[in-house]
């Protein structure tokens, strides 16, 4: 039931934003489109060169740890007969709870890290 509500909210938001951005072009917008009508290929090497990879080690290690815990949880879920062994069911539920708590903590830390970023004026040169 909760997923239906979440899906409805996301769908409504997407529909509203799309509906607000559909309009007839003004004269200024048409002139701007004619001036910038050159076809540009994305420059993948230039884009990758601009990315700051200096702080990605911690995220990679934490993500690998979470992936490892999730794989262990899946193995426990599909390989253990829960009717006979209740201890593995309890351990699996605790592990899943721990993974969810770590995910929530990671999301909160990510939100704070995003808020600390400085705004930069970017040029749209696809590189």
Secondary structure as GFF3:
##gff-version 3
##sequence-region A 1 127
A	DSSP	alpha_helix	2	21	.	.	.	ID=ss1
A	DSSP	alpha_helix	27	35	.	.	.	ID=ss2
A	DSSP	alpha_helix	44	50	.	.	.	ID=ss3
A	DSSP	alpha_helix	56	79	.	.	.	ID=ss4
A	DSSP	alpha_helix	86	116	.	.	.	ID=ss5
###
